[in-house]
Amino acid sequence: MDLAMAQRLVDRRKAAGLSQEALAAQLGVSRQAVSKWERSESSPDTDNLIALAALYGVSLDELLYGEAASDADSSEDGSTETVDEAKEAEDSAEHADCGDKPLVDISLARGIHVIDPNKGEEVHVGWNGIHVTNERKGEEVHVGPDGVHVDTLEDDGHSVHTNDDGTVTIDGETFSSWKEAHDKLDHHGKHFHTKVGRTWNKFPFPALVALAYLVLGIVYGTWAAGLFLVFLIPVYYAFGDFIDQRHLSKLIDVVYSVSAEAWFLYMWLCLEQPHPAWVILITIPVVKALMRWCRKQWKHRERA
């Protein structure tokens, strides 16, 4: 599918006030499929094209070939094309031939629309508000008359929506006001699902580690070795997140990374054997990538 048609699909969806997720739900396809259509990576099949045309209230030809087709038909009937329409058609043709360069479309009716196929980024400023998406990172922000909608769909992202009745929905849970949401979330916006998880994460563990470090240093003089206590802090909070959300992959990710770093520093600073202990550091990004892949597969399975 060419970029011009992909751009038409984006414009039609925006004009209908639909997000990619909302459109996918109406068509019965995944959000990734809609994203690929709009990035010109794949084409909708015949059934989906018919469904899109019906949803947007346009003919199939208009959806496939744009306004140029209807303009040509009207010209045969004796109507003339205005100078503005001709210029707009030329601009669209220029955009269609620009390959992977960022596409820019500015008009009074549609507003300002910028899409960068290389980065998967899209910005639209129009009568229905401001809409920014980054498909590769799974991020979407919309600010308009219907409220504020923020979605960061990746691993540790959050979903925030303001509702017509004044309530706020964060990560699927609705709060009566921003104040209530603030009271139930910590200052990082982290949402606690259980009382045990909230209590665990609220405990001032870093202060306890600092106290233990001072005691070990003053009593036993182990100031250098005592620094390894710092590695307990991320492990502590990783276990807290596991207790609260039961995400085993995140626990493995943090514990393995911290353990590998601590082991390397111990071999290097205490035993003076950095080689071949440094090899274990190479495995950290491999384990992180594997755990990230596991989380994505699990999320896809939950959405299916």
Buried (B, 14 or more C-beta within 10 A) or exposed (E): BEBBBBBBBBBBBBBBBBBBBBBBBEBEBBBBBBBBBBBBBEBBEEEBBEBBBEBBEBEEEBBBBBBBBBBEEEEEEEEEEEEEEEEBBEBBEEBBEEEEEBBBBEEEEBBEBBBBBEEBBBBBBBEBBBBBBBBEBBBBBBBBEBBEBBBBBBBEEBBBBBEEEEBBBBEEEEBEEEEEBEEEBEEEEBBBEEEEBBEBBEEEBEEBBBEEBEEBBEEEEBEEBBEBBBBBBBBBBBBBBBBBBEBEBBBBBBBBBBBBBBBBBBBBEEEEEEEEBEEBEEEBEEBBEBBBEBBBEEBEEEEE
